[in-house]
Amino acid sequence: MSTHLIIGSGPIGGNVARVLVDQGEHVRMVTRSGSGPELPGVERVAADASDAARLTELAADAATIYNCANPKYTQWERLWYPMNDAMIAAAKAADAVYVITGNLYVYGPQPGGRMTENTPLAAVGRKGKVRIKMWRDALASGVRTVEVRGSDYIGAGAVGIFSSVLLPAIKSGRTAYAPADTDLPHSFTYTGDMARTMVALAHDDRAHGKAWHAPTQPAITIRELADRYTDLAGKPRVKIRHMPRFVMRTAGLVVPMAREMAEMDYQFYAPFQLDSTLTEQTFGLEATDLEVPLRETAADAENLLARRMN
């Protein structure tokens, strides 16, 4: 049995922990508050992930360090670099593999909207440049490292346009106003597939020193995704109207979160498709059927409602 250090307890960190525990491994999960799934084999620790000395101490017996952190979206430039540096230092001291939860920000807007692992790192926005530097710093450090990149997440606890815009409208029976063109193809990565891929690639020498795409089902429009969910959950289909791009950009002049979202809005006003063929063929992995994360999301919504009523 090996020890694995997971930074972050969100939907990715939580799923990585579950995969590892199911394999009989020991997990040490680090968050600022000491939160995380209450599972046998999961040791939860409260610590600052940017404290290199403390993280190195916690990683002393770790075979793998999983970066599943999710710092405040409006403060990436300030928060991400010291956290990434601390994780790299801890991995180097422990001779551990460093596995990074990545995204598609590094590619920037792409003609045609299709991205493979060979797509140039052409990000022009601040957040994309942060992610590029994090990856390059890890590569330059000499540690064994791998990054798994996914698109917008779907699954229980996932945060994104589906959970923040569509689900509330479905629950209330009102029209959803989406900051997106809802009739263009868009990739959604299941959090379970993201976690499973990260664990599978962690100690496969073929994966080290490279970034890979998590197995992801073919792109679907946001409208189709909402319809698939409501049909599966037995709820009326929701009306969806897309907001013009200028709305969020105008709001961003005074609202910090809107400003951050506007910077990345190219993902939702043009085709945005992740190609995971290389990962699937190289490692024999495949994407979970879309019905699974949709059912998981529906069950999670029902459980949350039940807890609120009790």
N, C-alpha and C positions, 0 to 999 in steps of 0.2 A: 504493500500500500504506500502510495506517495502522497506528499502534501502539495496542494496547489493553492496559491494565493490569488484571490479574486478581488479586484478593486472595483467597488460599485455593486449595489444590490438591486438594480432596476430589472426590467424584463430580460435583458441579455445576461447580466451577471447572475440573476436568479436561475435562469435556464441552464447556464454553464454549470452552476453548482449542482443542479439536479442531475445533469448528464454524468458528471464526475462521481457523485454519490452512488448513482445506479451502477457505476463500474467498480464500486468498492473503494473509491479513493477518499482521502481526507481533504476537506476544504477549509481554508481560513479566509473568511470574508471580511474585508476592511471597508468601513464607511465612517464618515465623520460622527455619526450617532450610534454606531454599533448595530444598525438594523440589518435585516436579511431574513431569508427563509428559515423557519424553525424546523430543521431536518436533522435526523441522526447523521453524524459525520460532518456537519457544518459548524465550525467554530467562528463566532461573530466577534469582531474586535472593533472598538472605536479608536480611530486614529486619523491624523491629517495625511492625506495621500501625497502632499507636497513636501513632507518631512522626510528627506532622504535617509537620515540616520534611523528613524523609527521604522520606516518601511524596510530598510535593509535588515534590521533586527527581526522583523516579522517574517521576512522571506528567507531566513538563514537555512531552513530545511526544505525549501520549496523547489520542486522540479519545474514548475511553470508559474509565471505571473501573467494573469489575464487582466488587461486594461479594459474594464467595462464601465469606467467612470462616465459621468454625465454632468459636467460643471454647468453653472448657470449660463444660459444661451447668450445673454447680453455681455458676458465677460470672458469670452473664450481667450482672447489675446493675453489677458492678465493671469488667468487660472491654468490654462492647459500646459504651458511650457514648463513651469516648475513641477507639475504633476508628472509629466512625461519624463523629465530629467530624473526625478526621484525613482520612478519605476525602472528606468534604464540602469541607474546606479545599483538598485537592489538586485536586478537580474544579473548584472555583471558580477557582483559580490558573491552571489549564490550559484553562479554558473547555471542559471535557470533560463528556460526558453521564455521569451517575451512575446505574448500574443495580443495584438491590438484590434479592438473593435473599430473598423473603419467605415467610411461612407463614400458616397460618390461626389462629394463636394470637390475633391481634388481635381476632377476632370474639367470643371467649369462647363459653360454651354458648349454643346457639341452639335455640329451640322448633322441633321438626321436624328439626333437624340439617342443613338445606340452606343453603348459603352462596353468595351471588353477590357481585359487586364492589360492590353497593349495600347489602349487609348492614352494619348499624351496627358501628362499632368499640367493642364492649361488653365487652372483656376485663376480668375481675375479678382474675385472677392476676398475680403479679409478672412472669412472663416475657412474658405478653401485653401488659402495660403498657410493658415495655421496648421491644417491637417497635412499639407505637403511637408512642412518643416518638421513636424512630429515624426513622420515616416522616415524622412531622410536622416534625421538625428538618430533614430533607432538603427538604421542601416549602417551609419558611420561609426556607431559605438563599438562594434565588434561583437555584440551579443547575438545569439541565435534568435532571430525575430521573424515573425510572419504577421501580415495584416489581412484580415478578412473583411471585405467590403460588402455592404448591403444597401438596398434602396430604402424607401420609407417602410417602416415596420408595420406589421399587422400581427395581431395575437393579443392574448390577455395582458393588459397593462401597457401595451404599446402606445406611445404618444406620437401623434401626427395628424394629418388632415382628416383621417377616418375617425379618430377618437375625439378630436376637438371640434369638428364641424359637422360631420355626418351623424354620429351617434346621438348627440344632443337633439338634433332635429328629428331623428327617427323616434326618440323617446317622447318628445313633446308633440309629434305629429305636425310640426310646422315646416315651412320651407327652409331648406339649407342654402345659405349664401356662402359659396366657396370661393376663396381667393385663388382661382384656377380656371383653366379651360377644362371643363369636366367631360369633354368628349374626345380627348386625345389619349393615346396609349401611355400608361404609366406603370412602372414596375413596383410591386409591393413584396417585400421579403418577410417571410414568417420568422418571428423571433426564435422559434424552436430550431429552424434550419440554420440560422445564424450561429446559435450556440453549439449545435451538433457539429458544424463545420469547423468552428474554432478548436474544439476538443480533438477532432479527427486530425487536424493539420498540425497541432502543437508539436508532436514528436515524430513527425514524418519528415525526414531529411529533404525530401523533394520539395517541400513547401517553404523551407527556410530561405530568408533573403528575398522573398517575393510577396506580392499582394495578390489575393485571390478573391473571386466573387462568390458569395454564398449562393448555393442553388436557389433559384427563384423561378416561380411559374411565369409563363409568358405574360407580357404586359396586358393590362385591362384598363378600360376607362374608369374614371372615378364614378361616373353614373352607373356603369355596369356593376361595379363593386358594391355600391349601395343597394342596387336591385338584388344582387345575389344574397346579400346579407338579410334584407327584409323578407325575401321569399323563404329563406332557410329558417329565419326566426319566427315566421308566421305573422309578420307585421305589415301594415299597408306601406306601399312604396312611397318614398318621400320625394317631394318636388325639390329640384336642385337648380339654382341659378348661379351663374358665375359672376364674380365681381370683376369689373375692369381693373387692369393693373394699376391705374393711377390711384385707386382708392387706398390701398395699403401703403403705397409710396407717399401719398399725401399725409396719411396718419403717422408715418414714420418721422415726419418733421418734428413731432412732439412726443410720440410714444416710442420708447426704446425698443420694445419687443416687436412692434410693427416695423421699425427700421431694419431690424435683423431679418425678419421674414421677407421684407421687400428685396433685400440683397440677394436672396436665394430664389426669388419668384420665377426665374427662368425655368426651373424644374417643373413648373405647373402650367406654363403657358406655351409649351412646345412639347413634342414627344419626348419621353424620358424612359429609356428602356435599358435595363441591365441584362447583359448576356453572360450567363454562367456556364456556358458549354465547356470551357477549358477545365474548370474545377470538377465538373461532373464526370468528364471523360478521364481526367488524370487520377482521381481518387475514388471513382465508382460511387459517387453520391448523387442524389436526386432530390428535387424539390418536393415538399409535401403538397398534396392536393389542397387547393384553396379552401375547400369545405372545412378542413380541420381547423385552421386559425379562425375562420368565421364562426364555427360552432363554439370554439374556445372563448371568443370574444363575447358571444351571446350569453354563454353560461356565466362568464365573469360579470357581465352587466346585471344578470338576474341575481347573482349572489350579493352584489353591491346593493341592489335595491332591497333585498331581504334584510341585510344588515341595518340599513337605514330605518326600516320599518320596525325593527325589534328594539 
